[in-house]
Amino acid sequence: MNTPKLTVWSRLLWMFLKVNLLSPSGPASIGLLYEEAVGKIMTEAQFVEAVGVSNVLPGSEALKLAMFVGFAAGGVPGVAAAILGAALPPTVMMFLLALALQYFQHEDWLQKFVSGMSPAVAALMVMVAWELFRAGSSKKINRRAALIAALSALALFFNLPSPLVLLGAGILGVILFR
């Protein structure tokens, strides 16, 4: 595919702007980014690798994922375009939210609003995890993938740091999926 570089960079900028405007939370945006990137600028295997690597390294998952996808599709300028698209919406939203919270900080309804959002955020995270699990299991839940998922959930239940859990799952994957 011989797409002009400027087209690739503008596509990356628009893709990350769209993903971060429609789904500003990190974990919830992975599903939308999957739909936008897989088959268009990267393969499913590359996307799963990008999500795994971005979760192992310290820092913002959204920005690490933008860097990985941007570099895979457009080199160093692709990284810049993807980071700009990924960072601009949450930066503007956080600024506006800080202004609103400053204004409404003593209102009782604000605490109730936050309490109402918590279950929805949990449900979004479960749905994204299910989609990634299904994608990695090739349509059929296989026992090795289920074992890794169960061990990972157990490790997270005992408050092991998520980067260590992901690293352990990757090592176990190398061993089990030979």
N, C-alpha and C positions, 0 to 999 in steps of 0.2 A: 504494500500500500504506500503510495507516494504522495501523501498529503503535505501541503506546504506547512512549514513550521509555524508561521503566524496563525494559521487555522487551528493547529493542534493546541497552541498556547491559549488562544481565545476560547476554544472548546473546554479546556481545563478550567480556565477562569470562570466561565459560565456554569460549568458542571458543579464546581464547588460553591459558587454563589447560590445556585439553586438548591443544592442539598442542604446547605447551612441556613438558608432562609426558610425552607419547608420543614426542616427537622433540626433545630438548633442544638439538641443534646447529642453528645458523642456517641453513646451506644445505640441510640435510636436511629442515628443517621447512617449507620452501617448498612442497613437493609436498603435504604434509598440509594446510597452510593453503589451498592451491588447492582441494582437495576440500571444505573446510569453508566457504569464502567465496564461490566462484564459483557464481552461480545462486541464492544464498541472500541475500547482502547486497551483492554487487557483480557487475558483468559481467566476462567474461574480459578484455576490453580494459582495464578499470580495474585489474584485478589485474596484468596485464603491465606497465602503466604504473607501478603501485605498486612492483613489484619493480625495475624499471629506475631509478626515482627513488631508491629506498632504497639501491641499489648505487652511485649516483653521489655521493651526499652522504657526508661523513665520519661515522664512528660505527658503532654496532652496527646491522647490517642488520635484525635481529629487532625491535629497538625502533622503528626508523624505519618498518618495514613495519606494525607495530602502530599507530603514530601515523597513518599514511596511511589504513589500513583503518578505524581507529576514527573518524577525522574524517569519512571518506566515509559511514559508516553512522550515526554518532550525534553529530556535532559535537564540541565541546570536551569535554563529559562522556564521549563515546564514546572519545576519546583517553585520558582518565584510566582508564576501565575496561579498555581494550585494553592499556595499558602495565602496569597492575597485573597483569593476567592473563599478560602476557609476561615480566615481571620477577620475579614471585614464585617460580615453579618453579626457574629457574636460580640465583637467589640462595640459596634453601634448599639446592639440590643442591651448589653450590659450597662452602657452609659445611660440609656433611656430608663432601664429598670432601676438603676441607682437613684436617678432623679425621682422616679415614682415612689420608691421605697422611702426616700427621705421625706417626701410629702405625706405619705400614708402610714408612717411607721407606728403611730399610736392607735390605729384603727383595729377593732376586735375582729372584723371580718377577714383581715389579712392572714391571721393564724389559721382560721378555718379554711381559707382558700388553699394554703400550703398543705394542710392535712388532707384535703380532698384530692390534691394532685399526686400524692405519694403512691397510692395503689395503681394509678394509671402509668406512672413511670416504671414500676415493677413489672407490670404487664407488658410494656414495650420491650423491656430487657429480655423477658422470657421469650417473646416472639422472635426477636433477633437471634437469640441463642438457638432456638429451634430451627430457624432457617439455615444458620451456619452448620448445625449438626446434620441436618438433612443433606445439605450440599456436600459435606465432607464424607457422607456415608453412601453416596451413589444410589440414591432413591430407596435403598433398602437398609434398614437399621441393622448393622452387623454387630456381632458380639464384641469385637475388639473396640470398636468406636464407643459402644455402650459402656464397656469396662473403663475406658479412659474418661468418659463423661462422669461416671459414678465416682471414680477415684478423685477426679478434679472437684466435684461437688463436695465430697467428704473433706478434702483438704481445705477448701474454702470455708466449710462449716467450722473447722477448727482454727480459723483465722490465719491461715498461712498467707503470705503476701501473693497477690495474683500473678506478678511476674515469675515467681518461683513455681507456682502451679502450672503456668503455661510452659515454662522451660521443662518441667518434669513431664508434662503431657507430650511435648515434642519429642523428648528422649524416649518415652514409652512408645510413641508412635513409630519411631525408627526401629525399635526392637520388635514391636508387634506386627508391623506392616511390611516386613522384609519381603 
